[in-house]
C-alpha cells in the first residue's frame, strides 16, 4: 500500500513539476494574441479574447466552454499566462 502511495506521489510530481507548477509543452506568447482569437484554457475551457493589455501576463477572455464550471460560460475574466494551454483553430 505504501509503495502504491509513493508511486502516486511521484506521478503527481511529474505532472506538476517539482515546485508545484504545471509543466507545459508549448508556451503561448500572449503579446501576439489578438482580440477575437480563441484559446484553450486549463480544465478544458475555451475562451474568446476580448482584450489584451499586452503585458505578457494577462488577457481578458469571454468563456465559450467551461466543462468544469458551466456558470463561467458567457462571463469575461482575466486569464493568467500559465492558464493558457494553446490556441483553438
PDB file as gemmi writes it, atoms N, CA and C in Angstrom:
CRYST1    1.000    1.000    1.000  90.00  90.00  90.00 P 1                      
ATOM      1  N   UNK A   1       0.825  -1.193   0.000  1.00  0.00           N  
ATOM      2  CA  UNK A   1       0.000   0.000   0.000  1.00  0.00           C  
ATOM      3  C   UNK A   1       0.871   1.260   0.000  1.00  0.00           C  
ATOM      4  N   UNK A   2       1.903   1.273   0.832  1.00  0.00           N  
ATOM      5  CA  UNK A   2       2.797   2.435   0.893  1.00  0.00           C  
ATOM      6  C   UNK A   2       3.521   2.628  -0.430  1.00  0.00           C  
ATOM      7  N   UNK A   3       3.870   1.502  -1.096  1.00  0.00           N  
ATOM      8  CA  UNK A   3       4.544   1.592  -2.394  1.00  0.00           C  
ATOM      9  C   UNK A   3       3.634   2.225  -3.433  1.00  0.00           C  
ATOM     10  N   UNK A   4       2.344   1.886  -3.415  1.00  0.00           N  
ATOM     11  CA  UNK A   4       1.370   2.474  -4.342  1.00  0.00           C  
ATOM     12  C   UNK A   4       1.243   3.972  -4.100  1.00  0.00           C  
ATOM     13  N   UNK A   5       1.200   4.376  -2.824  1.00  0.00           N  
ATOM     14  CA  UNK A   5       1.103   5.797  -2.491  1.00  0.00           C  
ATOM     15  C   UNK A   5       2.331   6.543  -2.995  1.00  0.00           C  
ATOM     16  N   UNK A   6       3.519   5.947  -2.827  1.00  0.00           N  
ATOM     17  CA  UNK A   6       4.758   6.560  -3.287  1.00  0.00           C  
ATOM     18  C   UNK A   6       4.741   6.739  -4.802  1.00  0.00           C  
ATOM     19  N   UNK A   7       4.252   5.731  -5.525  1.00  0.00           N  
ATOM     20  CA  UNK A   7       4.144   5.814  -6.984  1.00  0.00           C  
ATOM     21  C   UNK A   7       3.172   6.914  -7.386  1.00  0.00           C  
ATOM     22  N   UNK A   8       2.036   7.004  -6.705  1.00  0.00           N  
ATOM     23  CA  UNK A   8       1.055   8.058  -6.989  1.00  0.00           C  
ATOM     24  C   UNK A   8       1.641   9.433  -6.725  1.00  0.00           C  
ATOM     25  N   UNK A   9       2.391   9.579  -5.623  1.00  0.00           N  
ATOM     26  CA  UNK A   9       3.018  10.860  -5.311  1.00  0.00           C  
ATOM     27  C   UNK A   9       4.026  11.251  -6.381  1.00  0.00           C  
ATOM     28  N   UNK A  10       4.826  10.281  -6.836  1.00  0.00           N  
ATOM     29  CA  UNK A  10       5.829  10.560  -7.866  1.00  0.00           C  
ATOM     30  C   UNK A  10       5.160  10.983  -9.170  1.00  0.00           C  
ATOM     31  N   UNK A  11       4.080  10.293  -9.558  1.00  0.00           N  
ATOM     32  CA  UNK A  11       3.365  10.648 -10.783  1.00  0.00           C  
ATOM     33  C   UNK A  11       2.783  12.050 -10.682  1.00  0.00           C  
ATOM     34  N   UNK A  12       2.275  12.421  -9.517  1.00  0.00           N  
ATOM     35  CA  UNK A  12       1.726  13.762  -9.328  1.00  0.00           C  
ATOM     36  C   UNK A  12       2.820  14.810  -9.466  1.00  0.00           C  
ATOM     37  N   UNK A  13       3.999  14.548  -8.900  1.00  0.00           N  
ATOM     38  CA  UNK A  13       5.110  15.486  -9.018  1.00  0.00           C  
ATOM     39  C   UNK A  13       5.550  15.648 -10.463  1.00  0.00           C  
ATOM     40  N   UNK A  14       5.544  14.557 -11.226  1.00  0.00           N  
ATOM     41  CA  UNK A  14       5.933  14.638 -12.629  1.00  0.00           C  
ATOM     42  C   UNK A  14       4.945  15.479 -13.420  1.00  0.00           C  
ATOM     43  N   UNK A  15       3.664  15.373 -13.092  1.00  0.00           N  
ATOM     44  CA  UNK A  15       2.648  16.170 -13.787  1.00  0.00           C  
ATOM     45  C   UNK A  15       2.757  17.647 -13.414  1.00  0.00           C  
ATOM     46  N   UNK A  16       3.039  17.917 -12.140  1.00  0.00           N  
ATOM     47  CA  UNK A  16       3.048  19.292 -11.665  1.00  0.00           C  
ATOM     48  C   UNK A  16       4.430  19.931 -11.683  1.00  0.00           C  
ATOM     49  N   UNK A  17       5.472  19.132 -11.757  1.00  0.00           N  
ATOM     50  CA  UNK A  17       6.818  19.674 -11.633  1.00  0.00           C  
ATOM     51  C   UNK A  17       7.201  19.715 -10.170  1.00  0.00           C  
ATOM     52  N   UNK A  18       8.473  19.748  -9.902  1.00  0.00           N  
ATOM     53  CA  UNK A  18       8.935  19.635  -8.520  1.00  0.00           C  
ATOM     54  C   UNK A  18       8.512  20.815  -7.653  1.00  0.00           C  
ATOM     55  N   UNK A  19       8.307  21.976  -8.253  1.00  0.00           N  
ATOM     56  CA  UNK A  19       7.915  23.148  -7.472  1.00  0.00           C  
ATOM     57  C   UNK A  19       6.405  23.329  -7.416  1.00  0.00           C  
ATOM     58  N   UNK A  20       5.653  22.409  -7.992  1.00  0.00           N  
ATOM     59  CA  UNK A  20       4.202  22.514  -7.963  1.00  0.00           C  
ATOM     60  C   UNK A  20       3.629  23.238  -9.160  1.00  0.00           C  
ATOM     61  N   UNK A  21       4.457  23.696 -10.074  1.00  0.00           N  
ATOM     62  CA  UNK A  21       3.984  24.385 -11.274  1.00  0.00           C  
ATOM     63  C   UNK A  21       3.623  23.371 -12.335  1.00  0.00           C  
ATOM     64  N   UNK A  22       2.583  23.654 -13.095  1.00  0.00           N  
ATOM     65  CA  UNK A  22       2.212  22.794 -14.214  1.00  0.00           C  
ATOM     66  C   UNK A  22       3.278  22.887 -15.291  1.00  0.00           C  
ATOM     67  N   UNK A  23       3.644  21.755 -15.854  1.00  0.00           N  
ATOM     68  CA  UNK A  23       4.564  21.750 -16.983  1.00  0.00           C  
ATOM     69  C   UNK A  23       3.764  21.803 -18.262  1.00  0.00           C  
ATOM     70  N   UNK A  24       4.218  22.613 -19.197  1.00  0.00           N  
ATOM     71  CA  UNK A  24       3.546  22.719 -20.475  1.00  0.00           C  
ATOM     72  C   UNK A  24       4.553  22.448 -21.572  1.00  0.00           C  
ATOM     73  N   UNK A  25       4.093  21.855 -22.651  1.00  0.00           N  
ATOM     74  CA  UNK A  25       5.000  21.558 -23.745  1.00  0.00           C  
ATOM     75  C   UNK A  25       5.162  22.748 -24.668  1.00  0.00           C  
ATOM     76  N   UNK A  26       4.185  23.618 -24.765  1.00  0.00           N  
ATOM     77  CA  UNK A  26       4.267  24.785 -25.641  1.00  0.00           C  
ATOM     78  C   UNK A  26       3.908  26.029 -24.843  1.00  0.00           C  
ATOM     79  N   UNK A  27       4.587  27.099 -25.145  1.00  0.00           N  
ATOM     80  CA  UNK A  27       4.305  28.362 -24.480  1.00  0.00           C  
ATOM     81  C   UNK A  27       3.607  29.279 -25.474  1.00  0.00           C  
ATOM     82  N   UNK A  28       2.501  29.860 -25.055  1.00  0.00           N  
ATOM     83  CA  UNK A  28       1.758  30.784 -25.899  1.00  0.00           C  
ATOM     84  C   UNK A  28       2.213  32.195 -25.551  1.00  0.00           C  
ATOM     85  N   UNK A  29       2.640  32.938 -26.557  1.00  0.00           N  
ATOM     86  CA  UNK A  29       3.082  34.316 -26.356  1.00  0.00           C  
ATOM     87  C   UNK A  29       1.851  35.218 -26.340  1.00  0.00           C  
ATOM     88  N   UNK A  30       1.467  35.666 -25.144  1.00  0.00           N  
ATOM     89  CA  UNK A  30       0.265  36.489 -25.018  1.00  0.00           C  
ATOM     90  C   UNK A  30       0.398  37.827 -25.728  1.00  0.00           C  
ATOM     91  N   UNK A  31       1.611  38.278 -25.941  1.00  0.00           N  
ATOM     92  CA  UNK A  31       1.819  39.557 -26.628  1.00  0.00           C  
ATOM     93  C   UNK A  31       1.328  39.503 -28.079  1.00  0.00           C  
ATOM     94  N   UNK A  32       1.279  38.301 -28.662  1.00  0.00           N  
ATOM     95  CA  UNK A  32       0.890  38.139 -30.059  1.00  0.00           C  
ATOM     96  C   UNK A  32      -0.579  37.789 -30.266  1.00  0.00           C  
ATOM     97  N   UNK A  33      -1.295  37.509 -29.196  1.00  0.00           N  
ATOM     98  CA  UNK A  33      -2.704  37.135 -29.319  1.00  0.00           C  
ATOM     99  C   UNK A  33      -3.535  38.381 -29.605  1.00  0.00           C  
ATOM    100  N   UNK A  34      -4.444  38.249 -30.561  1.00  0.00           N  
ATOM    101  CA  UNK A  34      -5.292  39.391 -30.926  1.00  0.00           C  
ATOM    102  C   UNK A  34      -6.728  39.171 -30.470  1.00  0.00           C  
ATOM    103  N   UNK A  35      -7.450  40.260 -30.356  1.00  0.00           N  
ATOM    104  CA  UNK A  35      -8.854  40.210 -29.964  1.00  0.00           C  
ATOM    105  C   UNK A  35      -9.625  39.374 -30.985  1.00  0.00           C  
ATOM    106  N   UNK A  36     -10.477  38.510 -30.479  1.00  0.00           N  
ATOM    107  CA  UNK A  36     -11.282  37.639 -31.326  1.00  0.00           C  
ATOM    108  C   UNK A  36     -10.724  36.231 -31.458  1.00  0.00           C  
ATOM    109  N   UNK A  37      -9.437  36.046 -31.152  1.00  0.00           N  
ATOM    110  CA  UNK A  37      -8.877  34.696 -31.229  1.00  0.00           C  
ATOM    111  C   UNK A  37      -9.420  33.850 -30.086  1.00  0.00           C  
ATOM    112  N   UNK A  38      -9.452  32.552 -30.339  1.00  0.00           N  
ATOM    113  CA  UNK A  38      -9.936  31.613 -29.332  1.00  0.00           C  
ATOM    114  C   UNK A  38      -8.762  30.862 -28.746  1.00  0.00           C  
ATOM    115  N   UNK A  39      -8.816  30.677 -27.435  1.00  0.00           N  
ATOM    116  CA  UNK A  39      -7.748  29.978 -26.744  1.00  0.00           C  
ATOM    117  C   UNK A  39      -8.310  28.837 -25.910  1.00  0.00           C  
ATOM    118  N   UNK A  40      -7.458  27.862 -25.686  1.00  0.00           N  
ATOM    119  CA  UNK A  40      -7.762  26.764 -24.784  1.00  0.00           C  
ATOM    120  C   UNK A  40      -7.180  27.126 -23.426  1.00  0.00           C  
ATOM    121  N   UNK A  41      -7.985  26.936 -22.396  1.00  0.00           N  
ATOM    122  CA  UNK A  41      -7.611  27.303 -21.040  1.00  0.00           C  
ATOM    123  C   UNK A  41      -7.632  26.025 -20.196  1.00  0.00           C  
ATOM    124  N   UNK A  42      -6.930  26.035 -19.081  1.00  0.00           N  
ATOM    125  CA  UNK A  42      -6.924  24.860 -18.201  1.00  0.00           C  
ATOM    126  C   UNK A  42      -8.345  24.383 -17.923  1.00  0.00           C  
ATOM    127  N   UNK A  43      -8.474  23.127 -17.528  1.00  0.00           N  
ATOM    128  CA  UNK A  43      -9.752  22.487 -17.226  1.00  0.00           C  
ATOM    129  C   UNK A  43     -10.628  22.345 -18.462  1.00  0.00           C  
ATOM    130  N   UNK A  44      -9.986  22.259 -19.649  1.00  0.00           N  
ATOM    131  CA  UNK A  44     -10.689  22.039 -20.925  1.00  0.00           C  
ATOM    132  C   UNK A  44     -11.639  23.174 -21.293  1.00  0.00           C  
ATOM    133  N   UNK A  45     -11.404  24.363 -20.781  1.00  0.00           N  
ATOM    134  CA  UNK A  45     -12.240  25.515 -21.119  1.00  0.00           C  
ATOM    135  C   UNK A  45     -11.743  26.151 -22.415  1.00  0.00           C  
ATOM    136  N   UNK A  46     -12.651  26.857 -23.087  1.00  0.00           N  
ATOM    137  CA  UNK A  46     -12.322  27.595 -24.307  1.00  0.00           C  
ATOM    138  C   UNK A  46     -12.836  29.013 -24.122  1.00  0.00           C  
ATOM    139  N   UNK A  47     -12.008  29.978 -24.490  1.00  0.00           N  
ATOM    140  CA  UNK A  47     -12.410  31.367 -24.358  1.00  0.00           C  
ATOM    141  C   UNK A  47     -12.057  32.169 -25.595  1.00  0.00           C  
ATOM    142  N   UNK A  48     -12.794  33.259 -25.790  1.00  0.00           N  
ATOM    143  CA  UNK A  48     -12.518  34.202 -26.870  1.00  0.00           C  
ATOM    144  C   UNK A  48     -11.873  35.440 -26.253  1.00  0.00           C  
ATOM    145  N   UNK A  49     -10.756  35.868 -26.822  1.00  0.00           N  
ATOM    146  CA  UNK A  49     -10.043  37.031 -26.298  1.00  0.00           C  
ATOM    147  C   UNK A  49     -10.853  38.286 -26.597  1.00  0.00           C  
ATOM    148  N   UNK A  50     -11.191  39.042 -25.544  1.00  0.00           N  
ATOM    149  CA  UNK A  50     -11.949  40.290 -25.714  1.00  0.00           C  
ATOM    150  C   UNK A  50     -11.078  41.518 -25.457  1.00  0.00           C  
ATOM    151  N   UNK A  51      -9.928  41.311 -24.805  1.00  0.00           N  
ATOM    152  CA  UNK A  51      -8.994  42.413 -24.593  1.00  0.00           C  
ATOM    153  C   UNK A  51      -7.621  41.822 -24.300  1.00  0.00           C  
ATOM    154  N   UNK A  52      -6.589  42.537 -24.733  1.00  0.00           N  
ATOM    155  CA  UNK A  52      -5.232  42.121 -24.471  1.00  0.00           C  
ATOM    156  C   UNK A  52      -4.428  43.356 -24.074  1.00  0.00           C  
ATOM    157  N   UNK A  53      -4.129  43.511 -22.786  1.00  0.00           N  
ATOM    158  CA  UNK A  53      -3.366  44.670 -22.350  1.00  0.00           C  
ATOM    159  C   UNK A  53      -1.905  44.618 -22.797  1.00  0.00           C  
ATOM    160  N   UNK A  54      -1.507  43.523 -23.426  1.00  0.00           N  
ATOM    161  CA  UNK A  54      -0.160  43.318 -23.970  1.00  0.00           C  
ATOM    162  C   UNK A  54       0.935  43.498 -22.922  1.00  0.00           C  
ATOM    163  N   UNK A  55       0.666  42.957 -21.742  1.00  0.00           N  
ATOM    164  CA  UNK A  55       1.689  42.951 -20.704  1.00  0.00           C  
ATOM    165  C   UNK A  55       2.402  41.605 -20.642  1.00  0.00           C  
ATOM    166  N   UNK A  56       1.924  40.645 -21.446  1.00  0.00           N  
ATOM    167  CA  UNK A  56       2.544  39.329 -21.495  1.00  0.00           C  
ATOM    168  C   UNK A  56       2.137  38.398 -20.377  1.00  0.00           C  
ATOM    169  N   UNK A  57       1.351  38.889 -19.440  1.00  0.00           N  
ATOM    170  CA  UNK A  57       0.955  38.072 -18.293  1.00  0.00           C  
ATOM    171  C   UNK A  57      -0.525  37.740 -18.262  1.00  0.00           C  
ATOM    172  N   UNK A  58      -1.365  38.657 -18.752  1.00  0.00           N  
ATOM    173  CA  UNK A  58      -2.814  38.507 -18.647  1.00  0.00           C  
ATOM    174  C   UNK A  58      -3.482  38.799 -19.975  1.00  0.00           C  
ATOM    175  N   UNK A  59      -4.605  38.149 -20.205  1.00  0.00           N  
ATOM    176  CA  UNK A  59      -5.530  38.515 -21.281  1.00  0.00           C  
ATOM    177  C   UNK A  59      -6.934  38.427 -20.697  1.00  0.00           C  
ATOM    178  N   UNK A  60      -7.855  39.131 -21.308  1.00  0.00           N  
ATOM    179  CA  UNK A  60      -9.251  39.085 -20.866  1.00  0.00           C  
ATOM    180  C   UNK A  60     -10.009  38.214 -21.856  1.00  0.00           C  
ATOM    181  N   UNK A  61     -10.717  37.222 -21.344  1.00  0.00           N  
ATOM    182  CA  UNK A  61     -11.453  36.298 -22.207  1.00  0.00           C  
ATOM    183  C   UNK A  61     -12.917  36.222 -21.819  1.00  0.00           C  
ATOM    184  N   UNK A  62     -13.735  35.861 -22.796  1.00  0.00           N  
ATOM    185  CA  UNK A  62     -15.141  35.504 -22.558  1.00  0.00           C  
ATOM    186  C   UNK A  62     -15.194  33.993 -22.710  1.00  0.00           C  
ATOM    187  N   UNK A  63     -15.649  33.319 -21.688  1.00  0.00           N  
ATOM    188  CA  UNK A  63     -15.727  31.866 -21.732  1.00  0.00           C  
ATOM    189  C   UNK A  63     -16.794  31.412 -22.731  1.00  0.00           C  
ATOM    190  N   UNK A  64     -16.396  30.535 -23.644  1.00  0.00           N  
ATOM    191  CA  UNK A  64     -17.319  29.928 -24.600  1.00  0.00           C  
ATOM    192  C   UNK A  64     -17.709  28.525 -24.156  1.00  0.00           C  
ATOM    193  N   UNK A  65     -16.768  27.844 -23.510  1.00  0.00           N  
ATOM    194  CA  UNK A  65     -16.984  26.497 -22.980  1.00  0.00           C  
ATOM    195  C   UNK A  65     -16.252  26.399 -21.656  1.00  0.00           C  
ATOM    196  N   UNK A  66     -16.873  25.734 -20.696  1.00  0.00           N  
ATOM    197  CA  UNK A  66     -16.220  25.513 -19.408  1.00  0.00           C  
ATOM    198  C   UNK A  66     -16.832  24.284 -18.747  1.00  0.00           C  
ATOM    199  N   UNK A  67     -16.368  23.094 -19.170  1.00  0.00           N  
ATOM    200  CA  UNK A  67     -16.942  21.863 -18.620  1.00  0.00           C  
ATOM    201  C   UNK A  67     -16.834  21.750 -17.094  1.00  0.00           C  
ATOM    202  N   UNK A  68     -15.784  22.292 -16.508  1.00  0.00           N  
ATOM    203  CA  UNK A  68     -15.591  22.186 -15.060  1.00  0.00           C  
ATOM    204  C   UNK A  68     -16.511  23.133 -14.283  1.00  0.00           C  
ATOM    205  N   UNK A  69     -16.959  24.227 -14.941  1.00  0.00           N  
ATOM    206  CA  UNK A  69     -17.820  25.206 -14.267  1.00  0.00           C  
ATOM    207  C   UNK A  69     -18.695  25.899 -15.315  1.00  0.00           C  
ATOM    208  N   UNK A  70     -19.844  25.330 -15.578  1.00  0.00           N  
ATOM    209  CA  UNK A  70     -20.751  25.845 -16.618  1.00  0.00           C  
ATOM    210  C   UNK A  70     -21.180  27.295 -16.368  1.00  0.00           C  
ATOM    211  N   UNK A  71     -21.125  27.739 -15.120  1.00  0.00           N  
ATOM    212  CA  UNK A  71     -21.556  29.104 -14.816  1.00  0.00           C  
ATOM    213  C   UNK A  71     -20.617  30.156 -15.415  1.00  0.00           C  
ATOM    214  N   UNK A  72     -19.412  29.768 -15.815  1.00  0.00           N  
ATOM    215  CA  UNK A  72     -18.463  30.715 -16.413  1.00  0.00           C  
ATOM    216  C   UNK A  72     -18.801  31.059 -17.864  1.00  0.00           C  
ATOM    217  N   UNK A  73     -19.561  30.194 -18.544  1.00  0.00           N  
ATOM    218  CA  UNK A  73     -19.871  30.425 -19.955  1.00  0.00           C  
ATOM    219  C   UNK A  73     -20.576  31.772 -20.110  1.00  0.00           C  
ATOM    220  N   UNK A  74     -20.005  32.616 -20.994  1.00  0.00           N  
ATOM    221  CA  UNK A  74     -20.546  33.939 -21.232  1.00  0.00           C  
ATOM    222  C   UNK A  74     -19.907  35.028 -20.376  1.00  0.00           C  
ATOM    223  N   UNK A  75     -19.217  34.639 -19.326  1.00  0.00           N  
ATOM    224  CA  UNK A  75     -18.583  35.614 -18.447  1.00  0.00           C  
ATOM    225  C   UNK A  75     -17.209  36.008 -18.974  1.00  0.00           C  
ATOM    226  N   UNK A  76     -16.804  37.230 -18.664  1.00  0.00           N  
ATOM    227  CA  UNK A  76     -15.479  37.704 -19.018  1.00  0.00           C  
ATOM    228  C   UNK A  76     -14.640  37.778 -17.759  1.00  0.00           C  
ATOM    229  N   UNK A  77     -13.371  37.366 -17.897  1.00  0.00           N  
ATOM    230  CA  UNK A  77     -12.464  37.482 -16.767  1.00  0.00           C  
ATOM    231  C   UNK A  77     -11.020  37.420 -17.245  1.00  0.00           C  
ATOM    232  N   UNK A  78     -10.106  37.960 -16.440  1.00  0.00           N  
ATOM    233  CA  UNK A  78      -8.698  37.886 -16.805  1.00  0.00           C  
ATOM    234  C   UNK A  78      -8.192  36.455 -16.661  1.00  0.00           C  
ATOM    235  N   UNK A  79      -7.317  36.058 -17.568  1.00  0.00           N  
ATOM    236  CA  UNK A  79      -6.712  34.734 -17.532  1.00  0.00           C  
ATOM    237  C   UNK A  79      -5.199  34.931 -17.523  1.00  0.00           C  
ATOM    238  N   UNK A  80      -4.538  34.295 -16.592  1.00  0.00           N  
ATOM    239  CA  UNK A  80      -3.094  34.394 -16.442  1.00  0.00           C  
ATOM    240  C   UNK A  80      -2.403  33.515 -17.488  1.00  0.00           C  
ATOM    241  N   UNK A  81      -1.223  33.917 -17.914  1.00  0.00           N  
ATOM    242  CA  UNK A  81      -0.476  33.208 -18.955  1.00  0.00           C  
ATOM    243  C   UNK A  81      -0.310  31.722 -18.657  1.00  0.00           C  
ATOM    244  N   UNK A  82      -0.051  31.358 -17.418  1.00  0.00           N  
ATOM    245  CA  UNK A  82       0.148  29.952 -17.058  1.00  0.00           C  
ATOM    246  C   UNK A  82      -1.104  29.112 -17.271  1.00  0.00           C  
ATOM    247  N   UNK A  83      -2.271  29.742 -17.356  1.00  0.00           N  
ATOM    248  CA  UNK A  83      -3.518  29.017 -17.539  1.00  0.00           C  
ATOM    249  C   UNK A  83      -3.910  28.858 -19.000  1.00  0.00           C  
ATOM    250  N   UNK A  84      -3.148  29.475 -19.905  1.00  0.00           N  
ATOM    251  CA  UNK A  84      -3.419  29.346 -21.331  1.00  0.00           C  
ATOM    252  C   UNK A  84      -2.700  28.105 -21.844  1.00  0.00           C  
ATOM    253  N   UNK A  85      -3.475  27.145 -22.344  1.00  0.00           N  
ATOM    254  CA  UNK A  85      -2.916  25.883 -22.814  1.00  0.00           C  
ATOM    255  C   UNK A  85      -2.481  25.983 -24.264  1.00  0.00           C  
ATOM    256  N   UNK A  86      -3.254  26.678 -25.094  1.00  0.00           N  
ATOM    257  CA  UNK A  86      -2.913  26.803 -26.520  1.00  0.00           C  
ATOM    258  C   UNK A  86      -3.966  27.569 -27.277  1.00  0.00           C  
ATOM    259  N   UNK A  87      -3.791  27.596 -28.567  1.00  0.00           N  
ATOM    260  CA  UNK A  87      -4.717  28.280 -29.461  1.00  0.00           C  
ATOM    261  C   UNK A  87      -5.744  27.278 -29.992  1.00  0.00           C  
ATOM    262  N   UNK A  88      -6.955  27.765 -30.279  1.00  0.00           N  
ATOM    263  CA  UNK A  88      -8.012  26.930 -30.840  1.00  0.00           C  
ATOM    264  C   UNK A  88      -8.273  27.409 -32.260  1.00  0.00           C  
ATOM    265  N   UNK A  89      -8.255  26.490 -33.188  1.00  0.00           N  
ATOM    266  CA  UNK A  89      -8.491  26.830 -34.599  1.00  0.00           C  
ATOM    267  C   UNK A  89      -9.962  27.092 -34.841  1.00  0.00           C  
TER     268      UNK A  89                                                      
END                                                                             
